[in-house]
C-alpha cells in the first residue's frame, strides 16, 4: 500500500478538450495523480473550471433525476443484499459506493448507443430502462439474462472477467461499418452511435482488455472503455494490478486516457459525454478511469474485513458520492428537504416491490432447459430429456406407493 502514483499531463490528449481538462486537473491528496473533478468532497462546485461549461445544459430536473437514480439504486442494492442473506438470491454483487460512476456515465449515453456491462452495473441498467426485477431473476438463477438488449441498448451481464470487452469492440466496429456502408450508398443511417465497455481494475489485467484496445485503436472503433477502479480486485489492491495509473495505459495504444473522480457524478457525466461525442464523431476510442471505491464486499460470498483495514474504509466513506451530491443540491437550492424525503419514500417503495417480485417468481421447469441447448432438435438431447422425464416419473411413482401404504 502507499505507493505514490505519478501524474499525467493532459496535453497528451490530442483533442479540443485537452485545455479544459488541463485547467481542471485536481491533484489527489493521497498522491494518486491528476484527476478531473467538478464537485469537491464537500459538494462545492468548481465554478472556475472550463469543464463546467459542458454541464450547463443540465436542468434542475436533470440534476434531481441523477440524484434520484443514485439513491434509488442504492436502496435497491441494499434490499437485494438482504434478500441474498435471507436465501432468496443465490448471489448478489453490491455496487454501494459506485453510484456516481454508474449513474453519471449512464446518463451521458444516448438511445443509439450500446452498453456492454460486467455484472455490477445495476445503476447503468437503471439509466437504460432495464426492469430491475430482471436483475433479481438472473441472480436467483431463473434466467440467463432476462431483459431484451435490443430494446434497452444494454447487453446481458457478463460474469466471465473481461469477456465483454472484445464483444464491445466488435459491436462498435459493426456500427462503424454500418454507417460507412449507408454513406457509400447515399442512404440514411440515423445518428451515429458509440459503445461503452465497462470493466473493473482487476479485469484490466486480463488479456481480453489488451486485445480489445489493440483492435479499437487500429480501427478507430467508436468505443469508450470505462474502467471503474474501485481499488480492490476482490482481495488484490489496485497498486498491485498496475504500477502506474490505469488511464495511462491508453498512451500505449495511441488514444486518450482520462482519470475522473468516480465519486463526482457531474465530472463523470461531463467526461463520459465528451468521450462519447468524440467516439461518435469518428475520432476513435477513449479510456476513462473512474477513481472510486467499493464500500462493501466484492460479492455476498466475500468478506472484505479479511484483506482491508477499517481506517481505509472510513476514509472513503467521507467521499461518499451520494452524500456529496446531496450537499451540492442543497447548497445550490436545487432540492429541498421535501424532495429528499420523497426520494427516500420512493426508494422504500422500490425495495418493497423488489421483495414482492422475488416472492412471486415461479421456478422454471427443468425440462425446458433441454430446449435451449441447440437451435434445432438434436437426437442426443432428446434422449437425455427422455431419461430425465423417466427419472422424475420415478419420484412420482414412489410418492404414490407411499400414499397407498399409508392408507392401509
N, C-alpha and C positions, 0 to 999 in steps of 0.2 A: 504494500500500500504506500501512499505518499509519494508516488512517482510524479515528478513535475513534467508536464507535457508541454512541448514547445508551441508557440503561437504560429499563426499563418498570416500571410499578407493577402488582403482581399484584391490586391492588384493582379493576383494570379487568376482571377475570374475574368475571362475575356468577354465581358458583357457590359451593356449600358448600365447595369445595376451596380457595377463594381464600386463606383464612387459613393453610392448611397450606403452600401454595406460597410465600406471602409469608414465612413463618417459615423456609423452607428455601432462599430465593433465595441464589445464590452469585455475587458479582461477579467476573467473569473477570479474571485477572491482566493480560491484554492489553487490558482496557478494552472488551471486547466485550459488556458488558451483563449483566443478571441472568440466571442460568441455574440450573435445577433440577439438583441433584447429590446423590447418596447415597454414592458412593464417591469419595474424593479420588484424586489421581494416584498415590498410594502404596497404594491399595486399602483405606484406612482407612474404616470405616463411620461415618457421621454419626448417632450414636445419639440425639442430642438433637432430631432432626427429627421433626415430627409426620407427615411423609410416610412415615417409616419404618414407621408402623403399617400402611400399605397393603400391605406385602410380608411381614408376619408369617405369613401363611398359606402361604408358600413353604417346603416341606420341604427337608431337606438333599438328598434325592434330586432335587428340582426344581432346586435350585441347581447341583448337579453336572450335571444334564441340560443346563442352559443353557450351562455351560462346554463340555461335550462337543460340543454342536451348534456353538458358536463355533469350537472347534478343528477339528472335522471339516470344516466348510465352508471354513475357511482352507486346510486341506490339499488339499481338492478343488479349490479355486480355483488353488492353486499348480500342481497337476497339469494342470489344464485350460489354464493359460497355457503350460506346457511343451509340451503336445500341439499347441497352435496354432503354436508356434515350430517344431515338427517337421513341420508341414504336415498334421496330422490334423484341424484345425479351420480353417474359413475365417476366423473371428474369435473373439475372446473378450473379455468385458467383466469385468475384475477387480473384486472387492469388498474387497480387503485394506484393513483399517483401519476398515471399516464393519460389522464383525461384531456389535458390541454393539447398534447401532441396529436391525439387522435381526432378530437373534435375540430381543432384548428386546421389540420391538414385535410380532413374530410370535407369541411365547409368550403375549402378552396377549389374542390373539384366541380366539374360541370357535368351535365347529363350525358354528354357524348364521351366522357372519359370512362376508363375501366380500371378497377382496383383489384389487385391480387394481394389478399391478406395472408398472414400466418394463421395463428389460432387464438390470438389475444385481441384482435381489432374489433371488439364489440362496439366501441364508440364510433369507429368509422362505419360499421354496419348500420348504426342508428342514423348517421347523416345520409346514408344511401337509401334509406327507406326499407331496410330489411326488417321483417317481423321478428322481434326479439324472441318470441316463442320458438321460432325455428332454431335459434341457437341452443335453447334448452333441449329441444328434441334431439339435436346432434349429440350433446353431452350426456343424454340419458341412454344413448345407444339405440334410438328408434329410427334414425335416419342417417344417411351418408352425407347429408348436406341440408336439404330441406327447401331452401329458397331458390328462386329462379335467377341465375346470374344474368341472363339476357334482359330481364325486366329491371334489375337493380343496378347493373354495371358493377356488381360486387361479386367476385368469384367465390367459390366454395373454400372453406378453410383448408389449409394445408398443414398437416401435422408432421410431415417429414421435413426436417430442418432445411430451409433454403431452397427446397424443390420448386417453390413458386417463382423464383427469380428468372430462371430460363424461360418458363412459360410466359412471364410478363414481357420479356424482351421479344419473344416470338410473336406474341399478340400485337405488341407495338409495331413491329416490322410489318405485320399484316395490315394494320391500319394505315401505315405509311404507304404501302403499295396500293391499297385500295384508292387512296387519294390520288396517287400518281396515275393510276390507270384511268380513273374518271377524268382527270385533267387532260390526259392524252386523247381521250375520246370526245372531249368537249361536253362531258356530262356533269350534272350537278351531284356532288358527293356529300353535300352537307358540311357543317362546321367540322374542322379537323379536331380530332380528339387526342388525348395522351393517356398513358398508363402510369399508375402508381404502384410500385412494388415495395411492400412493407417487409421488413425483416429486423431482427434484433442484433445486438452487438455480438452475441455468441454465434449467430448464423453467419456473420461477416467473415468468419474463419473457414467457412465451407467453400469447397471448390466451385460449387454452383454459382456463388456470387461472383467470383473472379471471372468465370467463363461468361456469365451474363454481361458483365461490364465490358469485357473484350468485344463481344458482339455488338452491344449497344453503341460503343464508341466507334467501331468500324463502320457501322451502317447509319450512324446518327439517328438512332431509333428514338421516337418520342416517348421516352420513359423517364420517370423520376424515381430514383432509388431512395426510399425513405427508411432510414435506419433509426429505430427507437433504441438509443443507448440507455438502457435502464440500469446500468452499472454492474449487473450480475447475469452471467450466462449460467443459470441455475446457481452453482456454488463457485464459479470461476469469476474473479473480478475483471473489469474491463481492461485494466492495465496489463493483464496477462494476455488478453486477446490481441492487443496491439500496443506497441511501444510508442506510437505516435497517435494523435487524434484521428479517429476513424475517417473523418471527412477529408483528411489529407490524402487518403488513398486514391481519390479521384484524379489527382495530378498524374499518377502513373498510367492512367488510361486516356488522359488528354481531354477531360471535361471538368466543369466546375464542381467544387465541393464546398458546402457551407455548413457551419455548425450554428444551430439556433438553440436558444433557451427553450427546451421542450416543456417547461412548466409555465411558459408565457404563451397563452392561446393566441394573442394578437400577433406576436412575432412569428409564430408557426404559420398562421394564416398568411401573413404577408410574404414570407419566404416561399411557401408552397405555391402560392398564387403566381409569383414571379417565375418559379421553376416550370410550372405547368404551361404558362403562356410562352415561355422560351421553347419548350418541347413542341407545343402545337405549331409554333412558327417555323419548325424545321431546323432548329439550331442544335438539336441533339440532347443527350441525357444530362442530368444533374444528380449529384449525390447530396442529400440532406441528412445531416446527423442531428437528430433531436435529442439534446442532452437532458435526460430526465431521470427518474428513479422509480423502481418498483417498490412500493411501500410494503407490500405483503409478500406472500410466498410465490414461488415460480408457478406452481400449481397447488391444488389442495393435497397433493401427495408429497409436498415439500415442507421442510422445517427450516426457515432461514436463520433461526437462532443458532444453528449448528455451524454457520460459516460467516456471519457478520455481527458486528457489535451494535449494541443498543445506542451508543453515542452517535454512530453514523446514521442510524435510522432517525433519531431525534433531530439531527442537524438538517436532514432533508424534509422532515415534517414542517419545518419553518419555511420551506419553499413551496408548500402545498399549492398546486395550481388552482384549485377551486377557491381556497381562501384568498389567494392573491387577486383573482379576477373579481371576487365579491367586493373586496376593498376598493378596487378601481371603480366598479359600478356605483357603489355608494358615494365615493368621493366626488364623482362626476355628476351625481344627481340623475343617473340613468335608470336606477332601480331603487325602490324604497322597501321598507320593511314588509309591506303587504305583498309585494312581488316575491320576496324570498319565502315568505310563509306559504304562498300559493304553490311555489315550486316544490317546497318540502312536502306539502299535501299531495301534489301530483305524483311525486316520487313514491310516496307510500302507496298510492293507488296502483301505480305500476308494479310495485313489489307484490301487492295483493293479487293482481291479475297474473303475475308470473307464477305464483304459488298455485292459483286455481288452474292455470294451464297445465301445470305438471300433473296435478291430480286427475285431470280429465283425459290425459293422454292414454291411448289404448296400446297395448303391446302388439307389435306386428306378428303375423303368423309366420313361424319359421319356414314353413314350406314355400312361402312366397320368395324367399331368398334364392331358391334354386332357379327362379326365372331371371335373375339378374346376373348370372354368370356369363352367358353368351347372348349375343343379339338374336341368334337363331336357335331353334331347338337342337339339342345335342344328345345323342343316344346314351352317353356315359352319365350325363347329368340326369336324364330321365330314369336311368337305372338306379342311381343314388337316391332320387326322390322317392321311387317306389320302396326302396329299403327303409327310408325314413318314415314313410307312412305306415309300413308294417310294424316298425319299431314303436310308433306312437299308439297304434291299434293294440299292441300287446299290453300297454298300460290300461287301456280301456277294458280289455278282457279281464285283467287281474282285478280291477275295481269292481266289475260286475260280479265276479266269482266271490269276492269278499262280501258283497252285499247279500248274495244268496246264502252264504254260510251264516251270516249274522241273523238271517230271518228264520233259521231252523231252530 
